[in-house]
Amino acid sequence: MERRTFLRASALGASTLAFTGSLWQDALAAPAQNAPGPYGALLAADGNGIRLPAGFTSRVIARSGQLVPGTSHTWHSAPDGGACFADGGGWIYVSNSEVNPGGGASAIRFDSSGGVVSADSILSGTRQNCAGGATPWNTWLSCEEVSLGYVYETYPFGGPAVRRPALGRFKHEAAAADPVRKVIYLTEDETDGRFYRFVPATWGDLSSGTLQALVAGSATSGTFTWADVPDPDGSPTVTRSQVSGSKSFNGGEGCHYAGDTVWFTTKGDNRVWQVDVAAGTYELAYDDSLVSPGTAPLTGVDNLTGSAFGDLYVAEDGGNMEICLITPDDRISPFLRINGQGSSEITGPAFNPAGDRLYFSSQRGTSGSSSGGITYCVTGPFRT
């Protein structure tokens, strides 16, 4: 497959560091293949049960049902999608709660050395908030993974959350903002889900606009167009059935945008899709059935994020509880593995603004219950 090379995207400023920065040199040419990781082999598990390459360390940030250390805020159950926002010299990590009813999202604020300053709730009373995405104007889009679910715009820096029905009612999973085309991409967690984009009437205001679905053939690569969804409310006809010729994706999950490319995962077929939104083409960045040599390292694809260097970090829901790394030159390898938590899933990977800390959660921890979630931070020599 022809490799496409992109110029590094311009840094979008501190307000957009929630989507991990951003200077990307190359878009991934699909599909990725097994190779040694850039940081070397995984070492024996540390005291937190996490296997990491040499030079990296982990620590526990919060546990479900317990006070976030140094604060009066009780960390939510089933921590899921997350993102980081620059906050002066420090940063904020936000995390969803994938329980129904109750849902919502919380935020932890850190100082410049990574110490916890405070924590609080930024959304409550919602349903099964799974993934989401950050916006360039420093809000977090928290998505309900239920039939006719909503997207809620939350405010980590203060202010009440707002329901955004214009982004459509369906089983939402993740969102990713594209400041070049001024749109929001959205995934749908259905076996015949669609890949959407929302075009706001005014960039920065999600109260009104147009929801569109990607239209393409049935192949795993090709060209695409966008078509309007006539009734984003999804009733009586669900949104995924409204656009003739819209492409079906098997269980949309995580979504990440950088440098004219958007990547998203589909759990039903263990794929990472790569969409060149400038050229209007799509292809596979990863497919577990096409990996060689050896067995596929990444199964149960779920949340994903990207580093400033251009590496993708893809978390597993199942598999052997790994975050796998896909490099810009199409190599895939395990970056970390959590031992002893086989009944959980890894969620919410996100880098702090400097790119030297990776936050993520084990949604059900060692207990296998939503009340046993653990949120971690890994620090080390990430390449930037």
Sequence and secondary structure as in RCSB ss.txt:
>XXXX:A:sequence
MERRTFLRASALGASTLAFTGSLWQDALAAPAQNAPGPYGALLAADGNGIRLPAGFTSRVIARSGQLVPGTSHTW
HSAPDGGACFADGGGWIYVSNSEVNPGGGASAIRFDSSGGVVSADSILSGTRQNCAGGATPWNTWLSCEEVSLGY
VYETYPFGGPAVRRPALGRFKHEAAAADPVRKVIYLTEDETDGRFYRFVPATWGDLSSGTLQALVAGSATSGTFT
WADVPDPDGSPTVTRSQVSGSKSFNGGEGCHYAGDTVWFTTKGDNRVWQVDVAAGTYELAYDDSLVSPGTAPLTG
VDNLTGSAFGDLYVAEDGGNMEICLITPDDRISPFLRINGQGSSEITGPAFNPAGDRLYFSSQRGTSGSSSGGIT
YCVTGPFRT
>XXXX:A:secstr
    B        GGGGGGT     B   S  EE   TT    S  TTSEE  TT EEEEEEETTSB TTSS B 
 SSEEEEEEEEETTEEEEEEEE  TTB  EEEEEE TTS EEEEEEEE SBS EEEEEE TTS EEEEE STTB 
EEEE TTSS  EE GGG  B EEEEEEETTTTEEEEEE STTB EEEEEEEETTEEEEEEEEEEE  SSSSEE E
EEE S TT  SS GGGSSTTB  BSSEEEEEEETTEEEEEETTTTEEEEEETTTTEEEEEEEGGG  SSS S  S
EEEEEE TTS EEEEESSTTSEEEEE TTSEEEEEEEETT TT  EEEEEE TTSSEEEEEESSTTTTSGGG EE
EEEES    
